[in-house]
Each structure stands twice: as C-alpha cells, then as structure tokens.
Amino acid sequence: MALRLGDIAPDFEQDSSEGRIRFHEWLGNGWGVLFSHPADFTPVCTTELGLTAKLKDEFAKRNVKAIALSVDPVESHLGWIQDINDTQGCQVNFPILADADRKVSELYDMIHPNANETLTVRSLFVIDPNKKVRLIITYPASTGRNFNEILRVIDSLQLTDKYSVATPGNWQQGEDVVIVPSLKDEEVIKQKFPKGYKAIRPYLRMTPQPDKQQ
C-alpha cells in the first residue's frame, strides 16, 4: 500500500555506503530526507547528490539528515561517490542505501512498473521527528529535483508546526504568512501575533512571519 502524508515512515535495516543502518535509530530525534535514485553512475543523480553534499550546512541548520537510496550494491556506491566528488567538486557526507534486494524500495513504493519495472523512480520523503511522513514528491527519472524547494518546504513545515499559520504560494523565509482560518478569537490572535495582521478577506489574514524580528 502506498504511503500517505501523516503515516509513520516504515522502519528498516539496510546496508549503506556508511555501514549497516537501522533507519529510525539513525534518524534519532531530528528530521530526515530520504530520496531515491534510478541507478548508480547516472548523470542527473550525480548532480543531485553533489548538490545535497554542498547543502550540508543548510540541512544541519534545520536539524535534517539526508539519506539517499539506489538499488545497486555498496561496492558500486563507493565507486560512484568518487565520481560524484570528482565531477561535482564536493565530498559526499551522507549515506547511500544499497537496496539491491528492493526491500526499502518496496516499503516506500519507489518502483512504479509503468515507468520502469526494475529501477526506482525519483521519490523523496521528508520525515519529521515523530517519524511521520510530511512530504512526498515523485519526479520522473529524466527530471532533477529542486533542492531549494525541498528546503523551502522544510522551513514551512517547521514554522507551521510551531505557530498557527500556513505559508502562501511561493513563500520564502521572512515573508508574510497566513493566519489559519480556524483561529477566530481576536484576543488569542492579538496574543499570538503581536505584530498585527491585514485581513484581505475574512478567511485570508496576512501577518509577518512570527519568528522573525521586525
């Protein structure tokens, strides 16, 4: 059965380029990004893993660990990592799962037979500290992921978990946010949003991002 938002991310134990991994234990109390690749030594994936390595500090700021997956074995991963480092000007600093038996791919529904019978599609899961799946994005094998968008969604998830807000379309860090429609008590709103708000419509109330200094 396909995973849905809010489901507990399936736990597993699998080999990786950094040794055996017990997934929930490896995640600890932080956030995780699990993303799959059709195969080792593929061009688009090589660029994606290079980008992920270069974004290590951005992920760390958000308490996020990245972990990749390919259906090739560890020995292949280790050779591929050398290529990634050489061609992308980086040092791969996160594990790549060796899912040769397709165990994790099947748990996370990463193989779509109508797209390819044997290789994983380009799936990505954001998992929160409670091990719940909070974001699922699936790209075709021919299209590389936008990692700025993944960071943007993580920023939104972490912000909206803490405050009674939602983020509007194309929102970026520091921009105004939406007060959730379910919040109607004016006194509570004043307490939660001391910077005030602008009611464009009764259901559309914009307020400065609560955790940013004016």
Secondary structure by P-SEA (a helix, b strand, c coil): cccccccccccccccccccccccccccccbbbbbbbbcccccaaaaaaaaaaaaaaaaaaaabbbbbbbccccaaaaaaaaaaaaaaacccccbbbbbcccaaaaaaacccccccccccccbbbbbbcccccccbbbbbcccccccaaaaaaaaaaaaaaaccccccccccccccccccccccccaaaaaaacccccccccccccccccccccc
